[in-house]
Amino acid sequence: MWQAERFTVVFVTHSVFESVYLARRIVVMAARPGRIDADIAVDEPYPRGEEFRTSAPYAAHCREVSGALEAAMAA
């Protein structure tokens, strides 16, 4: 549906892997007070299939998001 209509979707998840697989942009939130701690672009082509999930770029994006999440939790 998104590919046909190109509307904005806000998807909330706690899964780094799911966010990297689905998103073009990942916003990492920090707690107390809730605020944006990181804004990460995932500039990979769609559709993203199984080959993307096993690729080096996918792993690199996952590491980047995981690091941003760790930093947000430590702040």
PyMOL Python script that loads the backbone (N, CA, C, O; Angstrom):
from pymol import cmd

cmd.read_pdbstr("""\
ATOM      1  N   MET A   1       0.817  -1.175   0.000  1.00  0.00           N
ATOM      2  CA  MET A   1       0.000   0.000   0.000  1.00  0.00           C
ATOM      3  C   MET A   1       0.877   1.260   0.000  1.00  0.00           C
ATOM      4  O   MET A   1       0.608   2.214  -0.730  1.00  0.00           O
ATOM      5  N   TRP A   2       1.936   1.248   0.836  1.00  0.00           N
ATOM      6  CA  TRP A   2       2.812   2.412   0.899  1.00  0.00           C
ATOM      7  C   TRP A   2       3.495   2.665  -0.449  1.00  0.00           C
ATOM      8  O   TRP A   2       3.617   3.815  -0.871  1.00  0.00           O
ATOM      9  N   GLN A   3       3.936   1.610  -1.119  1.00  0.00           N
ATOM     10  CA  GLN A   3       4.628   1.796  -2.390  1.00  0.00           C
ATOM     11  C   GLN A   3       3.709   2.409  -3.440  1.00  0.00           C
ATOM     12  O   GLN A   3       4.166   3.169  -4.293  1.00  0.00           O
ATOM     13  N   ALA A   4       2.433   2.091  -3.385  1.00  0.00           N
ATOM     14  CA  ALA A   4       1.494   2.634  -4.364  1.00  0.00           C
ATOM     15  C   ALA A   4       1.100   4.074  -4.053  1.00  0.00           C
ATOM     16  O   ALA A   4       0.992   4.893  -4.966  1.00  0.00           O
ATOM     17  N   GLU A   5       0.886   4.391  -2.785  1.00  0.00           N
ATOM     18  CA  GLU A   5       0.342   5.686  -2.401  1.00  0.00           C
ATOM     19  C   GLU A   5       1.367   6.696  -1.881  1.00  0.00           C
ATOM     20  O   GLU A   5       1.129   7.901  -1.967  1.00  0.00           O
ATOM     21  N   ARG A   6       2.506   6.233  -1.342  1.00  0.00           N
ATOM     22  CA  ARG A   6       3.578   7.101  -0.829  1.00  0.00           C
ATOM     23  C   ARG A   6       3.115   8.063   0.265  1.00  0.00           C
ATOM     24  O   ARG A   6       3.463   9.243   0.237  1.00  0.00           O
ATOM     25  N   PHE A   7       2.347   7.576   1.213  1.00  0.00           N
ATOM     26  CA  PHE A   7       1.922   8.386   2.340  1.00  0.00           C
ATOM     27  C   PHE A   7       2.863   8.157   3.520  1.00  0.00           C
ATOM     28  O   PHE A   7       3.644   7.206   3.516  1.00  0.00           O
ATOM     29  N   THR A   8       2.792   9.016   4.518  1.00  0.00           N
ATOM     30  CA  THR A   8       3.646   8.910   5.696  1.00  0.00           C
ATOM     31  C   THR A   8       3.096   7.855   6.647  1.00  0.00           C
ATOM     32  O   THR A   8       1.896   7.814   6.919  1.00  0.00           O
ATOM     33  N   VAL A   9       3.986   7.003   7.148  1.00  0.00           N
ATOM     34  CA  VAL A   9       3.621   5.981   8.122  1.00  0.00           C
ATOM     35  C   VAL A   9       4.537   6.146   9.328  1.00  0.00           C
ATOM     36  O   VAL A   9       5.756   6.235   9.181  1.00  0.00           O
ATOM     37  N   VAL A  10       3.949   6.187  10.516  1.00  0.00           N
ATOM     38  CA  VAL A  10       4.726   6.202  11.747  1.00  0.00           C
ATOM     39  C   VAL A  10       4.533   4.843  12.386  1.00  0.00           C
ATOM     40  O   VAL A  10       3.418   4.461  12.742  1.00  0.00           O
ATOM     41  N   PHE A  11       5.624   4.120  12.526  1.00  0.00           N
ATOM     42  CA  PHE A  11       5.590   2.760  13.041  1.00  0.00           C
ATOM     43  C   PHE A  11       6.459   2.726  14.286  1.00  0.00           C
ATOM     44  O   PHE A  11       7.635   3.085  14.230  1.00  0.00           O
ATOM     45  N   VAL A  12       5.900   2.302  15.397  1.00  0.00           N
ATOM     46  CA  VAL A  12       6.644   2.246  16.659  1.00  0.00           C
ATOM     47  C   VAL A  12       7.014   0.790  16.934  1.00  0.00           C
ATOM     48  O   VAL A  12       6.155  -0.093  16.930  1.00  0.00           O
ATOM     49  N   THR A  13       8.308   0.552  17.173  1.00  0.00           N
ATOM     50  CA  THR A  13       8.774  -0.793  17.477  1.00  0.00           C
ATOM     51  C   THR A  13       9.944  -0.716  18.452  1.00  0.00           C
ATOM     52  O   THR A  13      10.619   0.309  18.551  1.00  0.00           O
ATOM     53  N   HIS A  14      10.169  -1.789  19.155  1.00  0.00           N
ATOM     54  CA  HIS A  14      11.348  -1.904  20.010  1.00  0.00           C
ATOM     55  C   HIS A  14      12.382  -2.825  19.386  1.00  0.00           C
ATOM     56  O   HIS A  14      13.395  -3.139  20.011  1.00  0.00           O
ATOM     57  N   SER A  15      12.133  -3.258  18.164  1.00  0.00           N
ATOM     58  CA  SER A  15      13.033  -4.173  17.473  1.00  0.00           C
ATOM     59  C   SER A  15      13.944  -3.408  16.514  1.00  0.00           C
ATOM     60  O   SER A  15      13.478  -2.800  15.549  1.00  0.00           O
ATOM     61  N   VAL A  16      15.229  -3.445  16.788  1.00  0.00           N
ATOM     62  CA  VAL A  16      16.206  -2.821  15.892  1.00  0.00           C
ATOM     63  C   VAL A  16      16.121  -3.461  14.514  1.00  0.00           C
ATOM     64  O   VAL A  16      16.139  -2.759  13.503  1.00  0.00           O
ATOM     65  N   PHE A  17      16.030  -4.773  14.464  1.00  0.00           N
ATOM     66  CA  PHE A  17      16.024  -5.501  13.192  1.00  0.00           C
ATOM     67  C   PHE A  17      14.807  -5.140  12.342  1.00  0.00           C
ATOM     68  O   PHE A  17      14.923  -4.923  11.136  1.00  0.00           O
ATOM     69  N   GLU A  18      13.650  -5.080  12.980  1.00  0.00           N
ATOM     70  CA  GLU A  18      12.419  -4.726  12.274  1.00  0.00           C
ATOM     71  C   GLU A  18      12.484  -3.293  11.763  1.00  0.00           C
ATOM     72  O   GLU A  18      12.071  -3.017  10.637  1.00  0.00           O
ATOM     73  N   SER A  19      13.000  -2.383  12.580  1.00  0.00           N
ATOM     74  CA  SER A  19      13.073  -0.984  12.163  1.00  0.00           C
ATOM     75  C   SER A  19      13.985  -0.810  10.950  1.00  0.00           C
ATOM     76  O   SER A  19      13.647  -0.078  10.020  1.00  0.00           O
ATOM     77  N   VAL A  20      15.123  -1.470  10.956  1.00  0.00           N
ATOM     78  CA  VAL A  20      16.050  -1.350   9.817  1.00  0.00           C
ATOM     79  C   VAL A  20      15.444  -1.971   8.561  1.00  0.00           C
ATOM     80  O   VAL A  20      15.627  -1.447   7.462  1.00  0.00           O
ATOM     81  N   TYR A  21      14.735  -3.066   8.712  1.00  0.00           N
ATOM     82  CA  TYR A  21      14.137  -3.740   7.558  1.00  0.00           C
ATOM     83  C   TYR A  21      13.023  -2.906   6.925  1.00  0.00           C
ATOM     84  O   TYR A  21      12.883  -2.890   5.702  1.00  0.00           O
ATOM     85  N   LEU A  22      12.231  -2.215   7.743  1.00  0.00           N
ATOM     86  CA  LEU A  22      11.051  -1.520   7.232  1.00  0.00           C
ATOM     87  C   LEU A  22      11.258  -0.040   6.923  1.00  0.00           C
ATOM     88  O   LEU A  22      10.620   0.491   6.013  1.00  0.00           O
ATOM     89  N   ALA A  23      12.127   0.627   7.654  1.00  0.00           N
ATOM     90  CA  ALA A  23      12.135   2.096   7.645  1.00  0.00           C
ATOM     91  C   ALA A  23      13.087   2.726   6.648  1.00  0.00           C
ATOM     92  O   ALA A  23      14.088   2.132   6.246  1.00  0.00           O
ATOM     93  N   ARG A  24      12.748   3.938   6.262  1.00  0.00           N
ATOM     94  CA  ARG A  24      13.651   4.817   5.528  1.00  0.00           C
ATOM     95  C   ARG A  24      14.352   5.741   6.508  1.00  0.00           C
ATOM     96  O   ARG A  24      15.449   6.235   6.249  1.00  0.00           O
ATOM     97  N   ARG A  25      13.695   5.963   7.640  1.00  0.00           N
ATOM     98  CA  ARG A  25      14.216   6.863   8.668  1.00  0.00           C
ATOM     99  C   ARG A  25      13.870   6.274  10.029  1.00  0.00           C
ATOM    100  O   ARG A  25      12.734   5.865  10.268  1.00  0.00           O
ATOM    101  N   ILE A  26      14.858   6.233  10.919  1.00  0.00           N
ATOM    102  CA  ILE A  26      14.655   5.702  12.265  1.00  0.00           C
ATOM    103  C   ILE A  26      14.954   6.820  13.254  1.00  0.00           C
ATOM    104  O   ILE A  26      16.028   7.421  13.227  1.00  0.00           O
ATOM    105  N   VAL A  27      13.992   7.087  14.122  1.00  0.00           N
ATOM    106  CA  VAL A  27      14.144   8.096  15.155  1.00  0.00           C
ATOM    107  C   VAL A  27      14.263   7.366  16.488  1.00  0.00           C
ATOM    108  O   VAL A  27      13.338   6.669  16.905  1.00  0.00           O
ATOM    109  N   VAL A  28      15.399   7.527  17.150  1.00  0.00           N
ATOM    110  CA  VAL A  28      15.641   6.880  18.442  1.00  0.00           C
ATOM    111  C   VAL A  28      15.266   7.863  19.535  1.00  0.00           C
ATOM    112  O   VAL A  28      15.731   9.003  19.562  1.00  0.00           O
ATOM    113  N   MET A  29      14.415   7.395  20.434  1.00  0.00           N
ATOM    114  CA  MET A  29      13.942   8.243  21.523  1.00  0.00           C
ATOM    115  C   MET A  29      14.704   7.941  22.813  1.00  0.00           C
ATOM    116  O   MET A  29      15.060   6.794  23.085  1.00  0.00           O
ATOM    117  N   ALA A  30      14.946   8.978  23.594  1.00  0.00           N
ATOM    118  CA  ALA A  30      15.521   8.837  24.931  1.00  0.00           C
ATOM    119  C   ALA A  30      14.406   9.058  25.942  1.00  0.00           C
ATOM    120  O   ALA A  30      13.415   9.727  25.648  1.00  0.00           O
ATOM    121  N   ALA A  31      14.568   8.504  27.112  1.00  0.00           N
ATOM    122  CA  ALA A  31      13.521   8.589  28.133  1.00  0.00           C
ATOM    123  C   ALA A  31      13.768   9.733  29.103  1.00  0.00           C
ATOM    124  O   ALA A  31      14.888  10.221  29.255  1.00  0.00           O
ATOM    125  N   ARG A  32      12.721  10.132  29.734  1.00  0.00           N
ATOM    126  CA  ARG A  32      12.692  11.032  30.896  1.00  0.00           C
ATOM    127  C   ARG A  32      13.581  12.250  30.780  1.00  0.00           C
ATOM    128  O   ARG A  32      14.673  12.210  31.347  1.00  0.00           O
ATOM    129  N   PRO A  33      13.247  13.264  30.144  1.00  0.00           N
ATOM    130  CA  PRO A  33      11.998  13.431  29.404  1.00  0.00           C
ATOM    131  C   PRO A  33      12.134  12.833  28.010  1.00  0.00           C
ATOM    132  O   PRO A  33      13.232  12.791  27.456  1.00  0.00           O
ATOM    133  N   GLY A  34      11.047  12.380  27.453  1.00  0.00           N
ATOM    134  CA  GLY A  34      11.064  11.804  26.102  1.00  0.00           C
ATOM    135  C   GLY A  34      11.545  12.840  25.099  1.00  0.00           C
ATOM    136  O   GLY A  34      11.007  13.944  25.022  1.00  0.00           O
ATOM    137  N   ARG A  35      12.557  12.472  24.335  1.00  0.00           N
ATOM    138  CA  ARG A  35      13.113  13.396  23.343  1.00  0.00           C
ATOM    139  C   ARG A  35      13.798  12.588  22.246  1.00  0.00           C
ATOM    140  O   ARG A  35      14.145  11.423  22.439  1.00  0.00           O
ATOM    141  N   ILE A  36      13.983  13.217  21.113  1.00  0.00           N
ATOM    142  CA  ILE A  36      14.689  12.569  20.006  1.00  0.00           C
ATOM    143  C   ILE A  36      16.174  12.612  20.315  1.00  0.00           C
ATOM    144  O   ILE A  36      16.742  13.679  20.547  1.00  0.00           O
ATOM    145  N   ASP A  37      16.798  11.437  20.316  1.00  0.00           N
ATOM    146  CA  ASP A  37      18.226  11.340  20.609  1.00  0.00           C
ATOM    147  C   ASP A  37      19.040  11.087  19.344  1.00  0.00           C
ATOM    148  O   ASP A  37      20.208  11.471  19.273  1.00  0.00           O
ATOM    149  N   ALA A  38      18.437  10.445  18.347  1.00  0.00           N
ATOM    150  CA  ALA A  38      19.141  10.178  17.086  1.00  0.00           C
ATOM    151  C   ALA A  38      18.126  10.084  15.960  1.00  0.00           C
ATOM    152  O   ALA A  38      16.989   9.659  16.166  1.00  0.00           O
ATOM    153  N   ASP A  39      18.544  10.481  14.781  1.00  0.00           N
ATOM    154  CA  ASP A  39      17.723  10.415  13.577  1.00  0.00           C
ATOM    155  C   ASP A  39      18.595   9.773  12.503  1.00  0.00           C
ATOM    156  O   ASP A  39      19.548  10.384  12.022  1.00  0.00           O
ATOM    157  N   ILE A  40      18.264   8.543  12.133  1.00  0.00           N
ATOM    158  CA  ILE A  40      19.136   7.737  11.276  1.00  0.00           C
ATOM    159  C   ILE A  40      18.427   7.405   9.962  1.00  0.00           C
ATOM    160  O   ILE A  40      17.308   6.891   9.969  1.00  0.00           O
ATOM    161  N   ALA A  41      19.079   7.698   8.842  1.00  0.00           N
ATOM    162  CA  ALA A  41      18.532   7.364   7.527  1.00  0.00           C
ATOM    163  C   ALA A  41      18.941   5.951   7.138  1.00  0.00           C
ATOM    164  O   ALA A  41      20.071   5.529   7.387  1.00  0.00           O
ATOM    165  N   VAL A  42      18.018   5.229   6.529  1.00  0.00           N
ATOM    166  CA  VAL A  42      18.303   3.901   5.978  1.00  0.00           C
ATOM    167  C   VAL A  42      18.051   4.013   4.471  1.00  0.00           C
ATOM    168  O   VAL A  42      16.946   3.758   3.992  1.00  0.00           O
ATOM    169  N   ASP A  43      19.091   4.395   3.741  1.00  0.00           N
ATOM    170  CA  ASP A  43      18.975   4.633   2.307  1.00  0.00           C
ATOM    171  C   ASP A  43      19.259   3.360   1.526  1.00  0.00           C
ATOM    172  O   ASP A  43      20.293   3.232   0.871  1.00  0.00           O
ATOM    173  N   GLU A  44      18.335   2.435   1.605  1.00  0.00           N
ATOM    174  CA  GLU A  44      18.433   1.174   0.879  1.00  0.00           C
ATOM    175  C   GLU A  44      17.188   1.028   0.018  1.00  0.00           C
ATOM    176  O   GLU A  44      16.110   1.475   0.410  1.00  0.00           O
ATOM    177  N   PRO A  45      17.321   0.408  -1.148  1.00  0.00           N
ATOM    178  CA  PRO A  45      16.175   0.317  -2.062  1.00  0.00           C
ATOM    179  C   PRO A  45      15.079  -0.627  -1.564  1.00  0.00           C
ATOM    180  O   PRO A  45      15.326  -1.557  -0.797  1.00  0.00           O
ATOM    181  N   TYR A  46      13.870  -0.354  -2.026  1.00  0.00           N
ATOM    182  CA  TYR A  46      12.716  -1.228  -1.821  1.00  0.00           C
ATOM    183  C   TYR A  46      12.420  -1.931  -3.134  1.00  0.00           C
ATOM    184  O   TYR A  46      12.772  -1.403  -4.188  1.00  0.00           O
ATOM    185  N   PRO A  47      11.801  -3.070  -3.118  1.00  0.00           N
ATOM    186  CA  PRO A  47      11.427  -3.841  -1.937  1.00  0.00           C
ATOM    187  C   PRO A  47      12.653  -4.488  -1.302  1.00  0.00           C
ATOM    188  O   PRO A  47      13.632  -4.811  -1.975  1.00  0.00           O
ATOM    189  N   ARG A  48      12.569  -4.665  -0.003  1.00  0.00           N
ATOM    190  CA  ARG A  48      13.666  -5.279   0.747  1.00  0.00           C
ATOM    191  C   ARG A  48      13.276  -6.719   1.052  1.00  0.00           C
ATOM    192  O   ARG A  48      12.345  -6.981   1.814  1.00  0.00           O
ATOM    193  N   GLY A  49      13.991  -7.622   0.456  1.00  0.00           N
ATOM    194  CA  GLY A  49      13.698  -9.038   0.638  1.00  0.00           C
ATOM    195  C   GLY A  49      14.702  -9.715   1.552  1.00  0.00           C
ATOM    196  O   GLY A  49      15.441  -9.061   2.288  1.00  0.00           O
ATOM    197  N   GLU A  50      14.711 -11.032   1.489  1.00  0.00           N
ATOM    198  CA  GLU A  50      15.596 -11.839   2.324  1.00  0.00           C
ATOM    199  C   GLU A  50      17.069 -11.525   2.050  1.00  0.00           C
ATOM    200  O   GLU A  50      17.896 -11.599   2.958  1.00  0.00           O
ATOM    201  N   GLU A  51      17.395 -11.181   0.824  1.00  0.00           N
ATOM    202  CA  GLU A  51      18.789 -10.865   0.499  1.00  0.00           C
ATOM    203  C   GLU A  51      19.260  -9.621   1.249  1.00  0.00           C
ATOM    204  O   GLU A  51      20.439  -9.514   1.586  1.00  0.00           O
ATOM    205  N   PHE A  52      18.357  -8.685   1.513  1.00  0.00           N
ATOM    206  CA  PHE A  52      18.732  -7.501   2.289  1.00  0.00           C
ATOM    207  C   PHE A  52      19.001  -7.886   3.741  1.00  0.00           C
ATOM    208  O   PHE A  52      19.959  -7.397   4.340  1.00  0.00           O
ATOM    209  N   ARG A  53      18.173  -8.751   4.313  1.00  0.00           N
ATOM    210  CA  ARG A  53      18.325  -9.138   5.721  1.00  0.00           C
ATOM    211  C   ARG A  53      19.622  -9.891   5.991  1.00  0.00           C
ATOM    212  O   ARG A  53      20.050  -9.979   7.142  1.00  0.00           O
ATOM    213  N   THR A  54      20.238 -10.421   4.984  1.00  0.00           N
ATOM    214  CA  THR A  54      21.487 -11.162   5.169  1.00  0.00           C
ATOM    215  C   THR A  54      22.687 -10.405   4.585  1.00  0.00           C
ATOM    216  O   THR A  54      23.765 -10.974   4.414  1.00  0.00           O
ATOM    217  N   SER A  55      22.488  -9.130   4.285  1.00  0.00           N
ATOM    218  CA  SER A  55      23.548  -8.345   3.635  1.00  0.00           C
ATOM    219  C   SER A  55      24.393  -7.579   4.642  1.00  0.00           C
ATOM    220  O   SER A  55      23.984  -7.353   5.780  1.00  0.00           O
ATOM    221  N   ALA A  56      25.578  -7.187   4.196  1.00  0.00           N
ATOM    222  CA  ALA A  56      26.470  -6.369   5.019  1.00  0.00           C
ATOM    223  C   ALA A  56      25.866  -4.990   5.324  1.00  0.00           C
ATOM    224  O   ALA A  56      26.000  -4.517   6.452  1.00  0.00           O
ATOM    225  N   PRO A  57      25.200  -4.323   4.352  1.00  0.00           N
ATOM    226  CA  PRO A  57      24.589  -3.029   4.685  1.00  0.00           C
ATOM    227  C   PRO A  57      23.512  -3.138   5.775  1.00  0.00           C
ATOM    228  O   PRO A  57      23.406  -2.258   6.629  1.00  0.00           O
ATOM    229  N   TYR A  58      22.726  -4.197   5.748  1.00  0.00           N
ATOM    230  CA  TYR A  58      21.705  -4.405   6.785  1.00  0.00           C
ATOM    231  C   TYR A  58      22.371  -4.541   8.150  1.00  0.00           C
ATOM    232  O   TYR A  58      21.937  -3.918   9.119  1.00  0.00           O
ATOM    233  N   ALA A  59      23.415  -5.346   8.228  1.00  0.00           N
ATOM    234  CA  ALA A  59      24.131  -5.538   9.496  1.00  0.00           C
ATOM    235  C   ALA A  59      24.731  -4.219   9.977  1.00  0.00           C
ATOM    236  O   ALA A  59      24.707  -3.929  11.173  1.00  0.00           O
ATOM    237  N   ALA A  60      25.269  -3.420   9.057  1.00  0.00           N
ATOM    238  CA  ALA A  60      25.864  -2.135   9.434  1.00  0.00           C
ATOM    239  C   ALA A  60      24.805  -1.181   9.978  1.00  0.00           C
ATOM    240  O   ALA A  60      25.040  -0.495  10.973  1.00  0.00           O
ATOM    241  N   HIS A  61      23.641  -1.134   9.331  1.00  0.00           N
ATOM    242  CA  HIS A  61      22.550  -0.289   9.818  1.00  0.00           C
ATOM    243  C   HIS A  61      22.101  -0.761  11.200  1.00  0.00           C
ATOM    244  O   HIS A  61      21.850   0.063  12.079  1.00  0.00           O
ATOM    245  N   CYS A  62      21.996  -2.062  11.402  1.00  0.00           N
ATOM    246  CA  CYS A  62      21.593  -2.607  12.706  1.00  0.00           C
ATOM    247  C   CYS A  62      22.586  -2.216  13.793  1.00  0.00           C
ATOM    248  O   CYS A  62      22.183  -1.867  14.902  1.00  0.00           O
ATOM    249  N   ARG A  63      23.880  -2.273  13.485  1.00  0.00           N
ATOM    250  CA  ARG A  63      24.897  -1.860  14.457  1.00  0.00           C
ATOM    251  C   ARG A  63      24.773  -0.369  14.780  1.00  0.00           C
ATOM    252  O   ARG A  63      24.886   0.032  15.938  1.00  0.00           O
ATOM    253  N   GLU A  64      24.541   0.443  13.757  1.00  0.00           N
ATOM    254  CA  GLU A  64      24.412   1.886  13.968  1.00  0.00           C
ATOM    255  C   GLU A  64      23.204   2.205  14.861  1.00  0.00           C
ATOM    256  O   GLU A  64      23.309   3.002  15.793  1.00  0.00           O
ATOM    257  N   VAL A  65      22.064   1.582  14.568  1.00  0.00           N
ATOM    258  CA  VAL A  65      20.860   1.826  15.367  1.00  0.00           C
ATOM    259  C   VAL A  65      21.049   1.295  16.792  1.00  0.00           C
ATOM    260  O   VAL A  65      20.649   1.953  17.752  1.00  0.00           O
ATOM    261  N   SER A  66      21.644   0.130  16.934  1.00  0.00           N
ATOM    262  CA  SER A  66      21.892  -0.436  18.270  1.00  0.00           C
ATOM    263  C   SER A  66      22.788   0.491  19.088  1.00  0.00           C
ATOM    264  O   SER A  66      22.546   0.698  20.277  1.00  0.00           O
ATOM    265  N   GLY A  67      23.808   1.043  18.465  1.00  0.00           N
ATOM    266  CA  GLY A  67      24.701   1.977  19.154  1.00  0.00           C
ATOM    267  C   GLY A  67      23.970   3.244  19.575  1.00  0.00           C
ATOM    268  O   GLY A  67      24.186   3.751  20.677  1.00  0.00           O
ATOM    269  N   ALA A  68      23.113   3.754  18.710  1.00  0.00           N
ATOM    270  CA  ALA A  68      22.339   4.948  19.047  1.00  0.00           C
ATOM    271  C   ALA A  68      21.369   4.663  20.185  1.00  0.00           C
ATOM    272  O   ALA A  68      21.165   5.506  21.058  1.00  0.00           O
ATOM    273  N   LEU A  69      20.776   3.486  20.174  1.00  0.00           N
ATOM    274  CA  LEU A  69      19.861   3.101  21.246  1.00  0.00           C
ATOM    275  C   LEU A  69      20.595   2.963  22.577  1.00  0.00           C
ATOM    276  O   LEU A  69      20.100   3.411  23.611  1.00  0.00           O
ATOM    277  N   GLU A  70      21.775   2.344  22.552  1.00  0.00           N
ATOM    278  CA  GLU A  70      22.592   2.239  23.769  1.00  0.00           C
ATOM    279  C   GLU A  70      22.951   3.617  24.318  1.00  0.00           C
ATOM    280  O   GLU A  70      22.875   3.848  25.525  1.00  0.00           O
ATOM    281  N   ALA A  71      23.339   4.526  23.435  1.00  0.00           N
ATOM    282  CA  ALA A  71      23.699   5.872  23.864  1.00  0.00           C
ATOM    283  C   ALA A  71      22.492   6.595  24.464  1.00  0.00           C
ATOM    284  O   ALA A  71      22.627   7.308  25.459  1.00  0.00           O
ATOM    285  N   ALA A  72      21.328   6.416  23.869  1.00  0.00           N
ATOM    286  CA  ALA A  72      20.112   7.054  24.383  1.00  0.00           C
ATOM    287  C   ALA A  72      19.754   6.510  25.754  1.00  0.00           C
ATOM    288  O   ALA A  72      19.308   7.262  26.621  1.00  0.00           O
ATOM    289  N   MET A  73      19.940   5.224  25.958  1.00  0.00           N
ATOM    290  CA  MET A  73      19.604   4.616  27.252  1.00  0.00           C
ATOM    291  C   MET A  73      20.603   5.025  28.328  1.00  0.00           C
ATOM    292  O   MET A  73      20.258   5.078  29.508  1.00  0.00           O
ATOM    293  N   ALA A  74      21.828   5.310  27.929  1.00  0.00           N
ATOM    294  CA  ALA A  74      22.861   5.711  28.893  1.00  0.00           C
ATOM    295  C   ALA A  74      22.740   7.172  29.306  1.00  0.00           C
ATOM    296  O   ALA A  74      23.224   7.573  30.365  1.00  0.00           O
ATOM    297  N   ALA A  75      22.091   7.961  28.457  1.00  0.00           N
ATOM    298  CA  ALA A  75      21.982   9.409  28.732  1.00  0.00           C
ATOM    299  C   ALA A  75      21.032   9.716  29.866  1.00  0.00           C
ATOM    300  O   ALA A  75      20.838  10.881  30.211  1.00  0.00           O
TER     301      ALA A  75
END
""", "prot")
cmd.dss("prot")
cmd.show_as("cartoon", "prot")
cmd.util.cbc("prot")
cmd.orient("prot")
